[in-house]
Amino acid sequence: MFHLPLPRYWIIPILSFLGLLYFGFHAIHGNYGIRRMHQLHQEISAAQEIMAQTHREKILLQTKVKALSPTSLDMDQLEESAMRVLNMTDPQNSIIFD
C-alpha cells in the first residue's frame, strides 16, 4: 500500500482550507445565509402585495360604508336598488330599467 507522508507544515493550510469550506458553505446555505436572505425577500414582497390588496379592499369598503351615511343616502335610489335586488315592487308602481 502506498502511503504519502504528510509534512507538518501542511496541517495548518489544510485545516484553514477545511474551515474556509465550512464557513463558505454555511454563508450560502445556512439559516442566515444568502439563500435564506433571498427567500425572506420573496416572502416580504409577497406579504407587501397582500397588504396592498387588503388596503385597496379596505378603501373600497370604506367608500361603500360612507355612501350609506344618512347625509349621503338618497332614499329614492335606495328604494329602487332594494326593488331591483329583492325583485319585489308595489303593484301600483312601474319601474323602467335602462
Backbone as a chain_set.jsonl record, in Angstrom:
{"seq": "MFHLPLPRYWIIPILSFLGLLYFGFHAIHGNYGIRRMHQLHQEISAAQEIMAQTHREKILLQTKVKALSPTSLDMDQLEESAMRVLNMTDPQNSIIFD", "coords": {"N": [[0.835, -1.174, 0.0], [0.504, 2.165, -0.834], [1.7, 4.934, 0.826], [1.436, 8.269, 1.425], [3.593, 10.542, 2.776], [2.751, 13.061, 5.084], [3.75, 16.236, 5.376], [4.524, 18.297, 8.224], [4.091, 21.024, 7.963], [1.934, 21.259, 6.302], [-0.39, 20.908, 7.662], [-1.649, 23.158, 8.906], [-2.418, 24.803, 6.591], [-4.221, 22.948, 5.403], [-6.174, 22.563, 7.41], [-7.046, 25.205, 7.555], [-8.121, 25.523, 4.991], [-10.215, 23.643, 5.093], [-11.745, 24.804, 7.13], [-12.425, 27.192, 5.846], [-13.986, 26.163, 3.748], [-16.121, 25.111, 5.273], [-17.237, 27.415, 6.58], [-17.787, 28.915, 4.288], [-19.704, 27.315, 2.978], [-21.82, 27.418, 4.857], [-22.291, 30.127, 4.82], [-23.644, 30.443, 2.494], [-25.683, 28.455, 2.404], [-26.723, 28.289, 4.984], [-28.778, 29.021, 7.972], [-28.745, 31.778, 8.167], [-27.816, 32.525, 5.744], [-27.088, 33.389, 2.285], [-29.016, 32.263, 0.553], [-31.242, 31.969, 2.274], [-31.691, 34.64, 2.89], [-32.489, 35.606, 0.389], [-34.847, 34.119, 0.087], [-36.339, 35.19, 2.208], [-36.649, 37.822, 1.307], [-38.324, 37.39, -0.878], [-40.604, 36.427, 0.461], [-41.267, 38.704, 1.911], [-41.9, 40.528, -0.138], [-44.141, 39.245, -1.208], [-45.864, 39.382, 0.994], [-46.129, 42.149, 1.215], [-47.483, 42.677, -1.144], [-49.917, 41.386, -0.635], [-50.712, 42.951, 1.508], [-51.076, 45.433, 0.238], [-53.194, 44.808, -1.488], [-55.177, 44.183, 0.388], [-55.407, 46.662, 1.581], [-56.475, 48.156, -0.538], [-58.97, 46.876, -0.761], [-60.015, 47.566, 1.721], [-60.264, 50.358, 1.487], [-62.173, 50.444, -0.551], [-64.367, 49.239, 0.756], [-64.715, 51.135, 2.779], [-65.553, 53.358, 1.301], [-67.988, 52.378, 0.401], [-69.352, 52.094, 2.822], [-69.348, 54.72, 3.668], [-71.024, 55.787, 1.77], [-73.445, 54.949, 2.686], [-74.123, 56.585, 4.741], [-76.372, 58.761, 6.562], [-76.428, 61.386, 5.562], [-75.587, 61.228, 2.937], [-77.311, 59.54, 1.708], [-79.622, 58.666, -0.681], [-82.938, 58.364, -0.706], [-84.8, 57.589, -2.683], [-83.175, 56.331, -4.574], [-82.187, 54.269, -2.981], [-84.551, 52.847, -2.478], [-85.163, 52.039, -5.077], [-82.959, 50.417, -5.635], [-83.347, 48.421, -3.712], [-85.735, 47.321, -4.624], [-84.906, 46.298, -7.051], [-83.0, 44.383, -6.273], [-84.432, 42.681, -4.537], [-86.478, 41.997, -6.145], [-89.109, 42.759, -5.904], [-91.981, 44.715, -6.0], [-94.299, 47.373, -5.519], [-97.577, 46.812, -6.626], [-98.773, 49.01, -7.849], [-96.719, 50.58, -8.707], [-94.525, 51.385, -11.4], [-91.581, 50.357, -12.942], [-88.917, 51.41, -14.87], [-86.211, 50.082, -16.391], [-82.999, 51.002, -17.387]], "CA": [[0.0, 0.0, 0.0], [1.283, 3.388, -0.994], [1.346, 5.901, 1.847], [2.088, 9.55, 1.173], [3.873, 11.214, 4.049], [2.174, 14.403, 5.183], [4.651, 17.104, 6.144], [3.883, 19.046, 9.307], [3.725, 22.38, 7.554], [0.697, 21.205, 5.522], [-1.544, 20.757, 8.548], [-2.326, 24.451, 9.063], [-3.162, 25.16, 5.371], [-5.345, 22.029, 5.173], [-7.217, 22.927, 8.37], [-7.583, 26.509, 7.138], [-8.948, 25.292, 3.816], [-11.444, 22.989, 5.549], [-12.529, 25.83, 7.831], [-12.953, 28.093, 4.823], [-15.084, 25.452, 3.103], [-17.226, 25.02, 6.22], [-17.872, 28.72, 6.719], [-18.322, 29.308, 2.98], [-20.946, 26.567, 2.752], [-22.873, 27.94, 5.728], [-22.607, 31.502, 4.411], [-24.577, 30.365, 1.373], [-26.815, 27.563, 2.646], [-27.106, 28.25, 6.391], [-30.002, 29.723, 8.385], [-28.549, 33.207, 7.948], [-27.036, 32.614, 4.524], [-27.566, 34.144, 1.13], [-30.272, 31.669, 0.071], [-32.311, 32.304, 3.216], [-31.964, 36.062, 2.723], [-33.263, 35.725, -0.843], [-36.177, 33.586, 0.369], [-37.041, 36.164, 3.047], [-37.034, 38.957, 0.463], [-39.5, 36.97, -1.641], [-41.739, 36.384, 1.377], [-41.615, 40.084, 2.245], [-42.585, 41.143, -1.282], [-45.479, 38.637, -1.294], [-46.669, 39.938, 2.09], [-46.438, 43.541, 0.877], [-48.515, 42.64, -2.181], [-51.173, 41.06, 0.047], [-51.073, 44.127, 2.293], [-51.592, 46.455, -0.675], [-54.51, 44.358, -1.938], [-56.084, 44.336, 1.521], [-55.625, 48.103, 1.752], [-57.418, 48.574, -1.579], [-60.284, 46.376, -0.376], [-60.453, 48.364, 2.861], [-60.706, 51.655, 0.974], [-63.429, 50.199, -1.263], [-65.425, 49.038, 1.746], [-64.948, 52.408, 3.458], [-66.376, 54.215, 0.438], [-69.349, 51.842, 0.408], [-69.963, 52.423, 4.111], [-69.566, 56.168, 3.68], [-72.189, 56.063, 0.924], [-74.643, 54.604, 3.437], [-74.383, 57.543, 5.819], [-77.664, 59.443, 6.351], [-76.311, 62.632, 4.796], [-75.359, 60.982, 1.514], [-78.219, 58.495, 1.275], [-80.771, 59.084, -1.485], [-83.973, 57.382, -0.388], [-85.388, 57.061, -3.926], [-82.206, 55.39, -5.144], [-82.166, 53.11, -2.088], [-85.774, 52.081, -2.726], [-85.033, 51.419, -6.398], [-81.997, 49.318, -5.515], [-83.99, 47.343, -2.955], [-86.715, 46.684, -5.51], [-84.172, 45.545, -8.066], [-82.356, 43.233, -5.644], [-85.437, 41.771, -3.987], [-87.42, 41.682, -7.233], [-90.458, 42.968, -5.367], [-92.431, 46.09, -6.121], [-95.715, 47.626, -5.25], [-98.28, 46.622, -7.908], [-99.14, 50.289, -8.45], [-95.515, 51.229, -9.232], [-93.932, 50.843, -12.636], [-90.16, 50.667, -12.973], [-88.316, 51.303, -16.192], [-84.781, 49.874, -16.259], [-82.225, 51.439, -18.554]], "C": [[0.885, 1.244, 0.0], [0.803, 4.419, 0.016], [2.154, 7.177, 1.606], [2.37, 10.234, 2.506], [3.347, 12.654, 4.008], [3.104, 15.281, 6.013], [3.865, 17.92, 7.17], [3.392, 20.415, 8.862], [2.472, 22.403, 6.663], [-0.547, 21.18, 6.404], [-2.319, 22.065, 8.682], [-3.03, 24.872, 7.776], [-4.361, 24.242, 5.11], [-6.483, 22.347, 6.129], [-7.86, 24.269, 8.021], [-8.514, 26.351, 5.946], [-10.27, 24.625, 4.204], [-12.346, 23.96, 6.314], [-13.166, 26.802, 6.863], [-14.119, 27.443, 4.079], [-16.316, 25.393, 4.003], [-17.969, 26.351, 6.317], [-18.449, 29.225, 5.398], [-19.635, 28.607, 2.671], [-22.087, 27.146, 3.587], [-23.201, 29.405, 5.421], [-23.6, 31.509, 3.263], [-25.839, 29.601, 1.751], [-27.325, 27.573, 4.085], [-28.384, 29.016, 6.683], [-29.916, 31.226, 8.159], [-27.763, 33.462, 6.663], [-27.741, 33.388, 3.422], [-28.889, 33.586, 0.608], [-31.443, 32.029, 0.974], [-32.689, 33.776, 3.087], [-32.815, 36.297, 1.467], [-34.694, 35.233, -0.632], [-36.982, 34.567, 1.226], [-37.47, 37.384, 2.25], [-38.258, 38.615, -0.385], [-40.746, 36.93, -0.761], [-42.202, 37.788, 1.742], [-42.361, 40.736, 1.093], [-43.975, 40.546, -1.456], [-46.39, 39.2, -0.206], [-47.04, 41.389, 1.817], [-47.506, 43.617, -0.197], [-49.878, 42.331, -1.569], [-51.65, 42.257, 0.863], [-51.662, 45.221, 1.402], [-52.987, 46.079, -1.176], [-55.547, 44.522, -0.825], [-56.394, 45.806, 1.764], [-56.614, 48.627, 0.708], [-58.837, 48.113, -1.25], [-60.857, 47.18, 0.786], [-60.98, 49.712, 2.4], [-62.039, 51.509, 0.235], [-64.586, 50.019, -0.291], [-65.726, 50.329, 2.507], [-65.797, 53.346, 2.607], [-67.815, 53.709, 0.38], [-70.065, 52.177, 1.709], [-70.259, 53.912, 4.188], [-70.784, 56.543, 2.829], [-73.498, 55.744, 1.637], [-74.94, 55.572, 4.575], [-75.663, 58.321, 5.523], [-77.563, 60.714, 5.527], [-76.158, 62.376, 3.303], [-76.332, 59.955, 0.936], [-79.407, 59.094, 0.526], [-81.848, 58.012, -1.329], [-84.607, 56.779, -1.646], [-84.456, 56.022, -4.557], [-82.121, 54.124, -4.298], [-83.386, 52.226, -2.323], [-85.698, 51.363, -4.075], [-84.058, 50.239, -6.352], [-82.6, 48.141, -4.767], [-84.993, 46.602, -3.828], [-86.013, 45.817, -6.557], [-83.573, 44.271, -7.456], [-83.386, 42.22, -5.165], [-86.451, 41.312, -5.024], [-88.863, 41.755, -6.735], [-90.801, 44.446, -5.506], [-93.896, 46.175, -5.701], [-96.449, 47.489, -6.587], [-98.638, 47.932, -8.613], [-97.927, 51.004, -9.068], [-95.107, 50.584, -10.547], [-92.484, 51.317, -12.677], [-89.647, 50.433, -14.373], [-86.797, 51.206, -15.984], [-84.077, 50.303, -17.542], [-81.308, 50.349, -19.013]], "O": [[1.867, 1.342, 0.735], [-0.385, 4.741, 0.054], [3.385, 7.16, 1.587], [1.444, 10.474, 3.281], [3.493, 13.356, 3.007], [3.23, 15.086, 7.222], [2.678, 18.191, 6.986], [2.371, 20.899, 9.352], [2.002, 23.483, 6.308], [-1.652, 21.413, 5.914], [-3.546, 22.06, 8.576], [-4.188, 25.281, 7.86], [-5.403, 24.706, 4.647], [-7.64, 22.398, 5.713], [-9.069, 24.445, 8.174], [-9.575, 26.974, 5.896], [-11.327, 25.003, 3.697], [-13.567, 23.934, 6.159], [-14.32, 27.193, 7.037], [-15.127, 28.097, 3.811], [-17.435, 25.604, 3.536], [-19.189, 26.401, 6.155], [-19.485, 29.889, 5.388], [-20.57, 29.224, 2.163], [-23.192, 27.342, 3.082], [-24.297, 29.865, 5.74], [-24.325, 32.486, 3.08], [-26.946, 30.048, 1.451], [-28.311, 26.893, 4.367], [-29.002, 29.586, 5.784], [-30.946, 31.875, 7.975], [-27.119, 34.502, 6.521], [-28.821, 33.951, 3.603], [-29.788, 34.351, 0.258], [-32.524, 32.359, 0.485], [-33.866, 34.126, 3.166], [-33.751, 37.097, 1.489], [-35.643, 35.853, -1.113], [-38.177, 34.752, 0.995], [-38.547, 37.929, 2.491], [-39.131, 39.46, -0.586], [-41.822, 37.351, -1.187], [-43.402, 38.032, 1.869], [-43.354, 41.428, 1.316], [-44.906, 41.265, -1.818], [-47.565, 39.467, -0.461], [-48.144, 41.819, 2.149], [-48.347, 44.516, -0.174], [-50.88, 42.943, -1.94], [-52.845, 42.547, 0.909], [-52.642, 45.863, 1.778], [-53.862, 46.938, -1.278], [-56.671, 44.954, -1.081], [-57.522, 46.154, 2.115], [-57.485, 49.438, 1.022], [-59.796, 48.863, -1.436], [-62.058, 47.445, 0.824], [-62.026, 50.164, 2.867], [-62.927, 52.349, 0.378], [-65.662, 50.582, -0.49], [-66.881, 50.587, 2.843], [-66.661, 54.05, 3.13], [-68.754, 54.503, 0.317], [-71.251, 52.507, 1.701], [-71.296, 54.32, 4.712], [-71.488, 57.505, 3.136], [-74.555, 56.225, 1.228], [-75.918, 55.388, 5.3], [-76.007, 58.521, 4.358], [-78.525, 61.086, 4.855], [-76.553, 63.21, 2.488], [-76.183, 59.546, -0.215], [-80.114, 59.945, 1.064], [-81.672, 56.879, -1.779], [-84.918, 55.588, -1.67], [-84.901, 54.969, -5.015], [-81.997, 53.024, -4.838], [-83.271, 51.001, -2.363], [-86.121, 50.213, -4.196], [-84.305, 49.195, -6.956], [-82.387, 46.989, -5.145], [-85.08, 45.376, -3.767], [-86.486, 44.732, -6.896], [-83.636, 43.203, -8.065], [-83.216, 41.02, -5.375], [-87.192, 40.354, -4.802], [-89.71, 40.936, -7.092], [-89.998, 45.316, -5.168], [-94.598, 45.175, -5.558], [-95.971, 48.013, -7.593], [-98.789, 47.959, -9.835], [-98.093, 51.929, -9.863], [-95.321, 49.392, -10.768], [-92.19, 52.496, -12.48], [-89.907, 49.397, -14.984], [-86.176, 52.134, -15.465], [-84.526, 49.991, -18.644], [-80.573, 50.527, -19.984]]}, "num_chains": 1, "name": "protein.A"}
